[in-house]
Amino acid sequence: MKSKQLANVLIKILGLSILVHDAPGFITVLFSPPANALVLAVSAALGVFLMVKSRDIAEFLFKTDDE
């Protein structure tokens, strides 16, 4: 496995771990102040962004790697 492919997989795992880490927060956000909901939404958006854009991020990090 090339380093660019490995980076792609690891970035997807990072995004997924952020979402899993925030899962309990989705339940407690109903009983918390709006500021906590905003932090949770930003964190979840970051997780989804990392999962969707992992290939582009890996290409940016490893521009010189040949496929």
C-alpha positions as CSV (number, residue, x, y, z in Angstrom):
1,M,0.0,0.0,0.0
2,K,1.4,3.4,-1.0
3,S,1.7,6.2,1.5
4,K,-1.0,8.2,-0.3
5,Q,-3.4,5.3,0.0
6,L,-2.6,4.8,3.6
7,A,-3.0,8.5,4.4
8,N,-6.4,8.4,2.7
9,V,-7.5,5.4,4.9
10,L,-6.2,7.0,8.1
11,I,-7.9,10.3,7.4
12,K,-11.2,8.5,6.8
13,I,-10.7,6.6,10.1
14,L,-9.9,10.0,11.9
15,G,-13.2,11.4,10.5
16,L,-15.1,8.4,11.6
17,S,-13.6,8.4,15.1
18,I,-14.6,12.1,15.5
19,L,-18.2,11.2,14.6
20,V,-18.2,8.2,17.0
21,H,-16.7,10.3,19.7
22,D,-19.6,12.8,19.3
23,A,-22.4,10.2,19.2
24,P,-23.3,10.5,22.9
25,G,-23.3,14.3,22.5
26,F,-26.2,14.1,20.1
27,I,-28.4,12.7,22.8
28,T,-27.3,15.1,25.5
29,V,-27.6,18.2,23.2
30,L,-31.4,18.1,23.8
31,F,-30.8,19.0,27.5
32,S,-27.8,21.4,27.1
33,P,-27.3,25.1,26.3
34,P,-27.2,26.1,22.6
35,A,-23.4,26.8,22.8
36,N,-22.8,23.1,23.4
37,A,-24.9,22.2,20.4
38,L,-22.8,24.6,18.2
39,V,-19.6,22.9,19.3
40,L,-21.0,19.5,18.6
41,A,-22.3,20.6,15.2
42,V,-18.8,22.0,14.2
43,S,-17.1,18.8,15.4
44,A,-19.5,16.6,13.5
45,A,-19.1,18.7,10.4
46,L,-15.3,18.3,10.7
47,G,-15.6,14.6,10.9
48,V,-17.8,14.4,7.8
49,F,-15.5,16.8,6.0
50,L,-12.5,14.6,6.7
51,M,-14.3,11.5,5.5
52,V,-15.5,13.1,2.3
53,K,-12.3,15.0,1.4
54,S,-9.8,12.4,2.6
55,R,-8.5,11.7,-0.9
56,D,-7.9,15.4,-1.6
57,I,-6.2,15.9,1.7
58,A,-3.9,12.9,1.1
59,E,-3.0,14.2,-2.4
60,F,-2.2,17.6,-0.9
61,L,0.0,16.0,1.8
62,F,1.8,13.7,-0.7
63,K,2.1,15.7,-3.8
64,T,5.4,14.1,-4.9
65,D,4.3,10.5,-4.4
66,D,3.9,8.6,-7.6
67,E,0.8,6.4,-8.0
